[in-house]
Amino acid sequence: EHVAGELRSVLPPDLVRRIDWSTLTLCPGSFVDEALAQSHTDLLFSVLLDAEPTFLYLLFEHQSTEVPLMPLRLLRYEVHIWDTWLAANPDGKKLPPIVPVVLHHSEAGWRVATAFEDILAISAGAFAALAPFVPRFRFILDDISKTDDEALRRRAMTALGKLALWCFRDVRKPGELLRNLARFRDLFEEVRTAPSGLKAATAVLTYILNATGGL
């Protein structure tokens, strides 16, 4: 229920309309390289899109710099997802599509490629000739680095989802995070009073304490 709001906020409207959100299901496991597990977290969801199985792959980036070769990294993860799907569906003749989404937060914001073709060392003229022979895809970037408080609040998300994005955005600036605590008091209260809310609120506060060294 929390990730659905994030995905509805960033996916193209036509995709949002075609997805049967009642079928949104979290898939087990992680596809992030073990060496990157400290700086990246991922979630894979399955949905029905026009009644066909589709994967929504959400990658959380917990680092302060952009990754110029992120499209290549995502391509590796997508192949891993498809390999896992084929192992469970050995008679499959077509692959379910994957929609990759990257959630990013840094002081400078994302300034590098979001499309695979943009990381190829090739002239514009030659690309037209090579295009049929190279992978072509882009990922959806949700760069919340410069998103202000009101924009976060306007998102059609749960209170816990909004608090999570606020934490991701400000966790590297403990002073600013502390100054903003009062502004998000109502969201904390909404989270706390929801079912399993105390556990969720504790998780948010624990994340803040761990990520800031206890402030």
Buried (B, 14 or more C-beta within 10 A) or exposed (E): EBBBBBBBBBBEEEBEEBBEEEBBEEBEEBBBEEEBEEBBBBBBBBBBBEEEBBBBBBBBBBBEEBBEEBBBBBBEBBEBBBEBBEEEEEEEEEBBEBBBBBBBBBEEBBEBBBEBBEBBEEEEEEEEEEEEEEEEBBBBBBBBBEBEBEEBBEBEBBBBBBBBBBBBBBBBEBEEBEEBEEEBEEBBEBBBEBEEBEEBBEBBEEBBEEBBEEE
